[in-house]
């Protein structure tokens, strides 16, 4: 668990820069601690995305994280990578400091 800094979030959300929700999203994501983790396993991407639910919490089914706890799209309660390539890129963003530290 850690509070994410703006630079990390800017790298993660770079594709959304300039969109109306970008600044409110960064503000929300820097407002408190986040749990950052990688999950491994068979069909894990599909499973985590089902657990997260659709981005729009109103469309998310009960039992999903967004369906049970979400109310506002720009307040991103959970992120789940959409592919192995995205997961690898995102892990480098969120775990760069850990990877650079001596064991």
VENWOCOR-V798908 format. One record per pair of residues at least 24 apart in sequence whose C-alpha atoms are under 6 Angstrom apart, sorted by the first residue. I is the first residue (numbers start at 1). GAP is how many residues later the second one is. Records with the same first field share a line. If there is no record, write none. Layout:
I->GAP, GAP
This chain:
1->33, 34
2->31, 32
3->29, 30, 31
4->26
25->49
49->31
